[in-house]
């Protein structure tokens, strides 16, 4: 199946807001903060129609809260990323990815830094959009598509971390 990259949809933030409200209600105090991350959170950026959310939690081991998230239709995904839980939910028109990380790492999460940098630097946003469009036309597998973006994503994350005085880290959390 081809990778579909859509032009920016101004409805994406509202989809994210509703999902955040739903998760906040369902998961009680487990998720201390939830933000819209990923390409759909950057105005003007082309993206796959998937709302990426990142949430902070004091612990990643709360079976009752995790069950509440699953009850909303999210399915736990097993990725080999340390200190992260991942969930997915797909509807007929839009999908959702939820990444739960420890609150202690919240301020230095690459995904948040990347989003903020793209919001503040239109030239980098546009370069990223062009790369995504090119790769979507040439790639039919999600992992290959993601990995092919690594060099540009790493450059942008490095710039974001440098501007905040943070040490550089690999964007792949393996």
N, C-alpha and C positions, 0 to 999 in steps of 0.2 A: 504494500500500500504506500502511496506517495505521501511525503511529508507536506502538510498544508500550512503555508504561512499566509495569514490574512493581514490586510491593512488594519491599522489601529482602529478599534471600535470604542467609542466613548461610553458604551454601556458596560465595558469590562470593570471599571471601578465599582459600579453599582452591584454587579454580580459578586464581586469580592466583599463588599460591605455586607450584603445579605448572608453570605457564607460565614463571615466573621461573627455576625450577630448570632447565627444559628449555633456555631461552635462554642461561643462564649456562654450561651444559655445551657447547652447540653453538657459541656465539660466542666461546669462549675468553676472552682478556683484552680484547677489543674493548669490551664493555659493562662499564664499571667499577662501575656500580651500576644496579640496576633496582628500581623501586618501582611499586606498585599505586596508580594515581591515578584520577580520574574518580568518577562517582557510585557505582559499585559498591564503592568503597573507603571509603565513609562509612557506618558502621553506622546503620541506620534510614532511610536515604535511598532513596526509590523511584528506579528507573533502568531504562534499556533494558538488556537482558541482554547487555551488551558489556563485557568486562574491558579497561579502558584501562591500559596500562603505559607508563612513561616510563623511558628508560635514558640514562645519560650515557656519552659516549665522548670520547676525546682527539681523534679525527678522525672526520669523516663519510665519509671516503674509504678504505674497507677492503673491496675487492671480495670477498676470500675470506670474511671474516666475514659480509658481506651475503649471500653465496651460502649460507652455513650457515643463516642465518635463513630464507631462501627454501626451503631443503630441509626445514624444519619445516612448510611449508605456508603460510607468510606470503607475501603478494603486495605488492610495493612499489607505493605509491600516489604519484602526482605531485600534490602540493599546492603552492600558491604561498606556502609559509611559509619564511622565510629560516632558514638554519642548523638545519634539521630534516629528518630522514628519517622517513617514515611507512610503516607496513606494516599489512596487515589479514589476518586469518584467520578464517573462519567455519566453525562446526560445526553440527550439527543443532539443538543447544539453546542454544549460547552462542557469541559472537564475541569476537575479540581485536583490539585496536588497539595497536600498538607505535609509540611516538614516540621517536626517538633524537635527542638534542640534545648539544651540546658540553658537556663537563664544566665548562668555565669559566663557563657560565650556570646551572648546576644549582641553586645556592642561591637564585636569584631567579626561577625559573620560575613563572609565574602559576598553572599547573595544580597545582603542589605547594602553593603558598600558599593557593589556593582550597580544596583538599581539607582542609588543616590547619585553616583557618578554619571550614569546615562541621562538622568533627569537634568543634571547641571551642565552637561557637555553635548550639545546637539550634534557636533561633528562626529563624535564617537558613537552616539546613538544611530546616526545615519549610516556610518560604516558598518555597524553591527547589523542593521536592517538589511543592507545590501548583501552582506555575507550570508545571512539567513535565507534570503530569496534565492541566491545562487545555489546554495547547498540544497535547498528544498527541491529545486529542479533537477538536481543531479544525484540525490540520495534517497533511498527508499527504506532505510532502516534507522530507527531512532538513535541507537547508540553511536552509529557512524556519523550521523548528523551532529550529535552533541560533541563528539570528540573532534570533529573537523573544525569546530568553533574555538577549540582550546587556546590556540596561540593568541587570537584577538582578545578573548575573555581574560587570559592571563595578563596581557599587556594593560588592559583597562583596570583590572583588580590591583595590579602592582601600582598603577598611578593613584588609584583611590587610597590604597594603604599608605603610600608615600606621603600623600597630602595630609594624612592624619597622624603621621609619625609612627605608624604601625609597622612591624616587621613583615617582610614579604613571605607568603606561604603559597604552596602549590594549590591551584584551584581544584584539583582532584583529591578528594578526601579518602584515599585508599589506605 
